[in-house]
Amino acid sequence: DSADIDTSVISVGSHVKIKDEDGDEEEYDITGSTEADPLEGKISDESPIGSALIGHGVGDKVVVTLPNGNTVTYEVVAISGAI
């Protein structure tokens, strides 16, 4: 139940809004690996972005290392229960 999700930090079941260095916003549901569907905005807690976001709160800046070795910094804008 999304009402039971702790929205103070990102965890599996969270719906998050993040902003990159250019100010572009993205929204994701953090799921387990079997429920992940990136085309639907559902990313696994084991993915590079998902694993980097876990445990962070609103206002935190999170550095994500992408599979190609590049890094991207995201700011957590909002956390809610999954939609």
URKAQUI-V217872 format. One line per field, one symbol per residue. ss: DSSP state (H for helix, E for strand, C for the rest). burial: b if it has 24 or more other ideal C-beta (glycine too) atoms within 12 Angstrom, else e. Layout:
# URKAQUI-V217872
ss = ???
burial = ???
This chain:
# URKAQUI-V217872
ss = CHHHCCCCCCCCCEEEEEECCCCCEEEEEEECCCCCEHHHCEEECCCHHHHHHCCCCCCCEEEEECCCCCEEEEEEEEEEECC
burial = eeeeeeeeebbbbbbbbbeeeeeeebbbbbbeeeeeeeeeebbbbebbbbebbbebeeebebebeeeeeeebebbbbbbbebe
